[in-house]
Amino acid sequence: MPAIRDDHVFVEDTDAHVAYIAAGLGITAAHIGASTVGEFALEHRCDARDVAATRLGVAAATADGVVLSTAPPDSSFADIGFPAAVAVTGFDGTVLAADEDGRIAQYDPDAGAWTDRAVLTDATVRALDADLVAATDGVHRLTDAGLADAGLDDAYDVSAPGVPHAATSEGLFALGNGWREAVTGAFRTVAADPASAAPGATGVAHAATAEACFEHRADAWQPCRDIAPSDAARVVDATYAVDTTILLTAAGTLIVVDGDGDARHRSLGLPDAAAVTVVGHTPDR
């Protein structure tokens, strides 16, 4: 069983991982070893908008609702009773999801039911990460009382580990004593590795605009050094395994960068790729 790093990413210290990709064709699983991006297969046919590794398994937001799988190698996805979903994340040991109408709800696996946590009115949810919500009207934080306005405008993505970050149409922002701009540009995605993050420290992280990809290293955001500019211009999401960064492009190519900076590419032929998450497991031998 995988070792859990936090509520929304779980991997273990092994040389075998499975990356799950959400795309218009469905949810695809790709096996990643120490030196190769190996076999891959379509696990669940659907219109997938988001995917996240959680304590309950791999959850995906689809046009028909939220589906949940068990951990590999026996991954089979099943609907868990939620309307058309736009975003999903691990939160408080379970699954948090948002639908097309701004409803944010939490899944109770014991009851097999969803509990409403908040409704975002007059705006559209774009992304979730733990208790952070990115929406067309900015960033919000989920509280016991609902949603608290956290500032900014036109947020496309959020990252919770370490120093929270937000990708907006005006720039990449980091949360400290208020939001401060880290990089100027129209950002669409941001992700951070929870294993390398700490309170007040970002650790390993990536963010991308439609033209470029940036990585956080040496306590600063800089252009990605290990992938070609033509690949960096198409990055839509990132996830992390042990000493490994996995980038996903909109055309469905995985770019796997190891701790030495060596990058491996594998085209999965998935148009409209939107999100990626990773799970570690010990394969059968």
FENBELZI-V422205 format. One record per residue. N is the residue number from 1. PHI is phi in degrees with one decimal (999 if undefined). BURIAL is b if it has 16 or more other C-alpha atoms within 10 Angstrom, else e. D_LAST is the distance of its C-alpha to the last C-alpha in Angstrom with 1 decimal. Layout:
BEGIN
{{N:PHI:BURIAL:D_LAST} {N:PHI:BURIAL:D_LAST}}
END
This chain:
BEGIN
{{1:999:e:15.5} {2:-62.0:b:16.9} {3:-86.9:e:19.7} {4:-93.3:b:23.0} {5:-80.5:e:25.2} {6:-160.7:b:28.0} {7:-69.3:b:29.0} {8:-126.0:b:28.0} {9:-142.3:b:25.0} {10:-134.7:b:21.8} {11:-146.6:b:18.9} {12:-130.6:b:17.1} {13:-78.0:e:16.8} {14:-148.9:e:13.6} {15:-92.4:e:13.2} {16:-126.4:b:11.9} {17:-138.0:b:14.6} {18:-122.7:b:16.1} {19:-96.0:b:19.8} {20:-108.2:b:22.0} {21:-115.8:b:25.2} {22:-95.9:b:28.3} {23:-149.9:b:30.6} {24:-63.1:b:33.4} {25:-79.7:b:31.1} {26:149.1:b:28.7} {27:-107.3:b:25.6} {28:-112.3:b:22.9} {29:-107.0:b:19.3} {30:-122.6:b:18.2} {31:-87.0:b:14.9} {32:-122.6:b:15.8} {33:-105.7:e:14.0} {34:-65.8:e:15.7} {35:-131.1:e:17.8} {36:-141.1:e:17.6} {37:-98.9:b:18.4} {38:-90.3:e:16.0} {39:-64.2:e:16.2} {40:-143.8:b:18.5} {41:-154.8:e:20.0} {42:-73.7:b:23.0} {43:-90.1:b:22.0} {44:-153.7:b:25.5} {45:-82.7:e:28.8} {46:-174.2:b:31.5} {47:-98.0:b:33.8} {48:-92.5:b:31.7} {49:-104.3:b:33.8} {50:-156.9:b:31.6} {51:-149.7:b:28.2} {52:-150.5:b:27.1} {53:-84.6:b:24.3} {54:-129.7:b:25.8} {55:-65.4:b:25.3} {56:-90.3:b:25.3} {57:132.9:b:22.7} {58:-86.7:b:23.4} {59:-109.9:b:27.1} {60:-135.2:b:28.9} {61:-91.9:b:32.7} {62:-129.1:b:33.7} {63:-65.6:b:37.1} {64:-105.2:e:36.7} {65:137.3:b:35.6} {66:-103.6:b:32.6} {67:-116.2:b:29.2} {68:-135.4:b:26.5} {69:-121.1:b:22.8} {70:-81.9:b:20.2} {71:-71.5:b:17.5} {72:-64.4:b:14.4} {73:-89.5:e:12.4} {74:-101.6:e:15.3} {75:-87.6:e:18.0} {76:-131.0:e:21.2} {77:-90.5:b:24.5} {78:-135.2:e:27.6} {79:-67.4:e:31.2} {80:-119.9:b:32.5} {81:76.1:e:36.1} {82:-140.9:b:37.5} {83:-70.4:b:39.8} {84:-45.4:b:39.2} {85:-110.2:b:37.5} {86:-112.5:b:37.8} {87:-155.4:b:35.7} {88:-150.0:b:33.1} {89:-156.1:b:31.8} {90:-83.2:b:30.4} {91:-156.8:b:33.3} {92:55.2:e:34.1} {93:80.9:e:30.7} {94:-140.7:b:31.0} {95:-118.1:b:31.8} {96:-115.4:b:35.0} {97:-138.8:b:36.2} {98:-126.5:b:39.3} {99:-103.3:b:40.9} {100:-68.5:e:43.3} {101:-99.6:b:46.3} {102:89.3:b:45.4} {103:-74.8:b:44.2} {104:-118.2:b:41.6} {105:-136.4:b:39.9} {106:-117.4:b:37.3} {107:-87.5:b:34.9} {108:-105.7:e:35.1} {109:-66.7:e:32.0} {110:-70.0:e:33.7} {111:-89.2:e:36.6} {112:64.0:e:34.8} {113:-141.8:e:37.6} {114:-107.0:b:38.7} {115:-111.7:e:41.3} {116:-65.3:e:43.5} {117:-109.3:b:43.7} {118:-169.9:b:46.0} {119:-131.9:b:47.5} {120:-93.2:b:48.2} {121:-96.8:e:51.5} {122:61.2:e:53.0} {123:-158.2:e:49.8} {124:-117.6:b:46.3} {125:-73.5:b:43.0} {126:-111.4:b:40.8} {127:-159.0:b:38.0} {128:-129.1:b:36.8} {129:-149.5:b:35.0} {130:54.0:b:35.1} {131:-96.0:b:38.8} {132:-97.6:b:40.1} {133:-126.3:b:41.3} {134:-98.9:b:42.2} {135:-145.7:b:45.0} {136:-63.0:b:47.8} {137:-103.7:b:50.2} {138:125.2:b:48.2} {139:-106.6:b:45.8} {140:-128.4:b:45.8} {141:-121.1:b:44.2} {142:-77.1:b:43.3} {143:-126.2:e:45.3} {144:-63.7:e:46.1} {145:-93.8:e:49.2} {146:129.9:e:47.6} {147:-109.8:b:47.5} {148:-110.2:e:49.2} {149:-66.5:e:50.3} {150:-105.1:b:48.6} {151:103.3:e:50.5} {152:67.2:b:50.1} {153:-139.1:b:50.5} {154:48.9:b:48.4} {155:-88.6:b:45.0} {156:-100.1:b:42.0} {157:-156.3:b:39.1} {158:-139.2:b:38.6} {159:-134.6:b:36.2} {160:-93.6:b:36.4} {161:-61.1:b:34.5} {162:63.2:b:36.7} {163:-87.2:b:39.8} {164:-59.5:b:40.0} {165:-128.4:b:40.6} {166:-134.5:b:42.0} {167:-96.7:b:42.0} {168:-127.3:b:45.3} {169:-69.2:b:47.5} {170:-105.2:b:49.6} {171:163.1:b:47.0} {172:-95.5:b:44.0} {173:-119.8:b:45.2} {174:-113.1:b:44.0} {175:-96.1:b:45.3} {176:-133.2:e:47.1} {177:-85.0:e:50.8} {178:91.0:e:50.8} {179:-83.9:b:49.0} {180:-125.4:e:49.3} {181:-74.8:e:48.5} {182:-94.4:e:45.8} {183:-146.5:b:45.9} {184:-82.4:e:48.4} {185:147.4:b:47.3} {186:-89.5:b:46.2} {187:-86.7:b:42.7} {188:-119.3:b:40.4} {189:-149.6:b:37.2} {190:-151.4:b:36.2} {191:-150.4:b:33.0} {192:-135.9:b:32.2} {193:-83.2:b:29.1} {194:-64.9:b:29.7} {195:-71.0:b:27.7} {196:-101.9:b:30.3} {197:-89.6:b:33.3} {198:-149.1:e:35.8} {199:-52.6:e:39.1} {200:83.5:e:41.4} {201:-131.7:e:38.8} {202:-80.3:b:37.0} {203:72.8:b:34.2} {204:-79.0:b:32.0} {205:-156.4:b:33.3} {206:-139.2:b:34.1} {207:-149.4:b:36.9} {208:-145.4:b:38.2} {209:-103.3:b:41.3} {210:-75.0:e:41.7} {211:-115.5:e:42.5} {212:-155.7:b:40.4} {213:-117.7:b:37.4} {214:-122.1:b:38.0} {215:-126.6:b:35.8} {216:-95.9:b:36.9} {217:-147.6:e:36.9} {218:52.2:e:39.3} {219:61.3:e:40.7} {220:-150.1:e:41.9} {221:-88.1:b:41.0} {222:-139.5:e:40.8} {223:-56.7:b:39.8} {224:-58.3:b:36.1} {225:-98.2:e:36.0} {226:-102.6:b:32.6} {227:-129.4:b:33.0} {228:-68.1:e:35.8} {229:-55.3:e:38.7} {230:-65.6:e:38.1} {231:-77.3:b:34.7} {232:-60.8:b:36.0} {233:-73.2:b:38.7} {234:-118.5:b:36.3} {235:-70.9:b:34.0} {236:-117.4:b:34.1} {237:-165.0:b:31.5} {238:-145.1:b:29.1} {239:-147.1:b:26.3} {240:-139.2:b:24.4} {241:-114.3:b:21.1} {242:-67.5:b:20.9} {243:55.6:e:23.2} {244:-141.6:b:22.8} {245:-110.4:b:25.4} {246:-119.3:b:24.8} {247:-105.1:b:28.0} {248:-120.3:b:28.8} {249:-100.7:b:31.7} {250:-62.8:b:33.9} {251:-85.9:b:32.9} {252:84.6:b:29.3} {253:-101.3:b:28.0} {254:-92.1:b:25.4} {255:-116.7:b:26.4} {256:-106.5:b:23.8} {257:-113.3:b:25.5} {258:-87.1:b:23.8} {259:-65.4:e:25.6} {260:-91.5:e:27.3} {261:87.7:e:28.8} {262:-79.0:e:26.8} {263:-108.2:b:26.7} {264:-121.1:e:24.5} {265:-116.0:b:25.7} {266:-147.3:b:24.3} {267:-81.9:e:26.8} {268:-99.6:b:25.5} {269:64.1:e:29.0} {270:-115.8:b:29.7} {271:-67.3:e:33.4} {272:61.0:b:34.7} {273:-62.8:b:31.5} {274:-124.5:b:32.5} {275:-156.2:b:29.9} {276:-142.9:b:26.4} {277:-139.5:b:24.2} {278:-134.2:b:20.8} {279:-130.2:b:18.1} {280:-101.5:b:15.3} {281:-156.1:b:12.1} {282:-95.9:e:8.8} {283:-71.4:e:6.2} {284:-64.5:e:3.8} {285:-122.7:e:0.0}}
END
